[in-house]
Amino acid sequence: MIAIPCGFSPEDYLVIERDSRVRHEYRCGLVYAMTGGSTNHSRISVNLLTEINLHLRDSNCQFFGSDVKVNCADRFFYYPDAFVTCDPRDRGDLYVMRYPKLIVEVLSLSTEKFDRNEKFADYQLLDSLEEYVLISQERIEVECRRRVGEGQNSQWETEVYREGDRIILQSIGLEIAIEQLYIGVTL
């Protein structure tokens, strides 16, 4: 990821992003152009979104793909590959959500380090977030980080799923065979 070398206010970023044909993420005044994804990335995202859609279709929760931003206190605006919000406060804005309970990123070589470290640190600022899921597109592997406890005393536990496992997304009560996420993916 390459930052555009200029300090932007959150307001400036939102104005620029509204009219841009290229999506950008925002972090602490820096704006990052989003790169294109691979066919594997796309297949995994579609497979996951299909499973979530079927599971949540009769609930009050909403799920989104990578076209809607997640924001925290104007510190960052990210486009997760998938996320779920059940909070009614997220019903008032069509472009930015602030109370996700589940966020999923499909890892790529260019963003994996950032997704695992800085982005995860930022996402932890969201009190509503219960699970952060990282899906590999290089091998059959899903890492699920779950918040345990509440408030300042909360901690994160990690569970890794591999071939033959069933992934449990506790935040939305969904269990998926890991192979479902990798249908149509070339490893």
C-alpha positions as CSV (number, residue, x, y, z in Angstrom):
1,M,0.0,0.0,0.0
2,I,1.3,3.4,-0.9
3,A,0.1,6.5,0.9
4,I,-0.7,9.7,-1.1
5,P,1.8,12.2,0.5
6,C,-0.5,14.7,2.0
7,G,-2.3,15.2,5.3
8,F,-6.1,15.1,4.8
9,S,-8.8,15.9,7.3
10,P,-11.5,13.2,7.5
11,E,-13.9,15.7,5.9
12,D,-11.5,16.3,3.0
13,Y,-11.1,12.5,2.5
14,L,-14.9,11.9,2.5
15,V,-15.4,14.7,-0.2
16,I,-12.6,13.3,-2.4
17,E,-13.7,9.7,-1.9
18,R,-17.3,10.4,-2.8
19,D,-16.3,11.5,-6.4
20,S,-13.4,9.2,-6.9
21,R,-13.5,6.3,-9.3
22,V,-10.6,4.6,-7.3
23,R,-11.4,3.6,-3.8
24,H,-9.1,4.9,-1.0
25,E,-8.7,4.1,2.7
26,Y,-7.9,6.7,5.2
27,R,-5.7,6.4,8.3
28,C,-4.6,9.2,10.6
29,G,-4.5,11.8,7.8
30,L,-3.0,9.6,5.1
31,V,-4.9,8.3,2.2
32,Y,-4.1,5.0,0.6
33,A,-5.2,3.9,-2.9
34,M,-6.8,0.4,-2.9
35,T,-5.2,-2.1,-5.3
36,G,-7.2,-4.6,-7.4
37,G,-7.8,-8.1,-6.1
38,S,-7.1,-11.6,-7.6
39,T,-9.6,-14.1,-8.8
40,N,-9.0,-16.1,-5.6
41,H,-9.7,-13.0,-3.5
42,S,-12.9,-12.4,-5.4
43,R,-14.1,-16.1,-5.1
44,I,-13.4,-16.2,-1.4
45,S,-15.3,-13.0,-0.8
46,V,-18.3,-14.1,-2.9
47,N,-18.4,-17.5,-1.2
48,L,-18.3,-15.8,2.3
49,L,-20.9,-13.2,1.4
50,T,-23.2,-15.9,0.1
51,E,-23.0,-17.9,3.3
52,I,-23.6,-14.7,5.5
53,N,-26.5,-13.6,3.3
54,L,-28.3,-16.9,3.5
55,H,-27.7,-17.0,7.3
56,L,-28.8,-13.4,8.1
57,R,-31.6,-12.9,5.6
58,D,-34.3,-13.0,8.2
59,S,-32.5,-11.1,10.9
60,N,-32.1,-7.4,11.8
61,C,-28.4,-7.5,11.0
62,Q,-26.9,-6.1,7.8
63,F,-23.9,-7.4,6.0
64,F,-21.7,-5.5,3.5
65,G,-19.0,-6.3,1.0
66,S,-16.1,-4.1,0.2
67,D,-18.1,-1.1,-1.1
68,V,-19.0,0.3,2.3
69,K,-16.6,2.0,4.8
70,V,-16.1,1.2,8.5
71,N,-15.0,4.2,10.6
72,C,-13.9,4.9,14.1
73,A,-13.8,8.5,15.6
74,D,-12.4,9.9,12.3
75,R,-9.2,8.0,12.9
76,F,-9.7,5.6,10.0
77,F,-12.0,4.7,7.2
78,Y,-11.5,1.2,5.8
79,Y,-13.2,-0.9,3.3
80,P,-13.3,-4.4,4.8
81,D,-13.9,-7.3,2.5
82,A,-17.0,-8.2,4.5
83,F,-18.6,-7.0,7.7
84,V,-21.8,-7.3,9.7
85,T,-23.5,-4.7,11.8
86,C,-26.7,-5.3,13.9
87,D,-26.6,-1.9,15.6
88,P,-29.6,0.4,14.7
89,R,-27.3,3.4,14.8
90,D,-25.7,2.2,11.6
91,R,-29.1,2.6,9.7
92,G,-28.7,6.3,9.2
93,D,-25.7,6.5,6.8
94,L,-25.5,4.8,3.4
95,Y,-21.7,5.0,3.1
96,V,-20.1,4.6,6.5
97,M,-20.8,2.2,9.3
98,R,-19.4,2.6,12.8
99,Y,-20.7,-0.3,14.9
100,P,-19.7,-3.6,13.2
101,K,-19.7,-6.8,15.2
102,L,-17.8,-8.9,12.6
103,I,-15.1,-7.8,10.2
104,V,-13.5,-10.1,7.6
105,E,-10.4,-9.4,5.5
106,V,-9.1,-11.7,2.7
107,L,-5.4,-11.5,2.9
108,S,-3.2,-10.6,0.0
109,L,0.6,-10.5,-0.2
110,S,0.6,-6.7,-0.4
111,T,-1.7,-6.1,2.6
112,E,-1.3,-9.1,4.9
113,K,1.2,-7.4,7.3
114,F,-1.0,-4.3,7.5
115,D,-4.2,-6.3,8.0
116,R,-2.7,-8.4,10.8
117,N,-1.1,-5.5,12.7
118,E,-2.0,-1.9,12.2
119,K,-5.5,-2.5,10.8
120,F,-6.3,-5.0,13.6
121,A,-5.0,-2.4,16.2
122,D,-7.3,0.2,14.7
123,Y,-10.3,-2.2,14.6
124,Q,-9.8,-3.0,18.3
125,L,-10.9,0.6,19.0
126,L,-14.4,-0.3,17.9
127,D,-16.2,-1.4,21.1
128,S,-18.8,-3.2,19.0
129,L,-16.4,-5.5,17.3
130,E,-16.6,-9.1,18.6
131,E,-14.7,-10.9,15.8
132,Y,-12.0,-10.2,13.3
133,V,-11.4,-12.8,10.6
134,L,-8.4,-13.2,8.3
135,I,-8.8,-15.5,5.3
136,S,-5.8,-16.8,3.4
137,Q,-6.0,-17.0,-0.3
138,E,-2.7,-18.9,-0.5
139,R,-3.7,-21.9,1.5
140,I,-6.8,-23.3,3.2
141,E,-6.5,-21.3,6.5
142,V,-8.8,-19.0,8.4
143,E,-7.7,-17.1,11.5
144,C,-10.5,-15.9,13.8
145,R,-9.7,-13.4,16.5
146,R,-12.4,-13.0,19.2
147,R,-12.9,-10.4,21.9
148,V,-13.2,-12.0,25.3
149,G,-14.5,-9.9,28.1
150,E,-15.8,-6.3,27.9
151,G,-14.5,-2.8,28.2
152,Q,-10.9,-2.1,29.2
153,N,-10.5,-5.7,30.5
154,S,-11.2,-7.3,27.2
155,Q,-8.6,-9.4,25.4
156,W,-8.4,-11.1,22.1
157,E,-8.1,-14.9,21.6
158,T,-7.1,-16.5,18.2
159,E,-8.4,-19.7,16.7
160,V,-7.0,-21.0,13.4
161,Y,-9.1,-23.2,11.2
162,R,-7.6,-25.5,8.5
163,E,-8.7,-28.0,5.9
164,G,-11.5,-30.2,7.2
165,D,-12.5,-27.8,10.0
166,R,-15.8,-26.0,10.5
167,I,-15.4,-22.3,11.0
168,I,-17.5,-20.9,13.9
169,L,-18.4,-17.2,13.7
170,Q,-19.8,-16.7,17.2
171,S,-20.7,-13.1,16.7
172,I,-23.4,-14.0,14.2
173,G,-24.1,-17.6,15.2
174,L,-22.8,-19.1,11.9
175,E,-20.9,-22.3,11.3
176,I,-19.4,-22.9,7.9
177,A,-17.3,-25.8,6.5
178,I,-14.0,-24.2,5.6
179,E,-14.2,-25.8,2.1
180,Q,-17.3,-23.7,1.3
181,L,-15.1,-20.6,1.4
182,Y,-12.6,-22.1,-1.1
183,I,-15.1,-23.3,-3.8
184,G,-13.7,-22.2,-7.2
185,V,-10.4,-21.1,-5.7
186,T,-7.1,-22.2,-7.3
187,L,-4.4,-23.0,-4.7
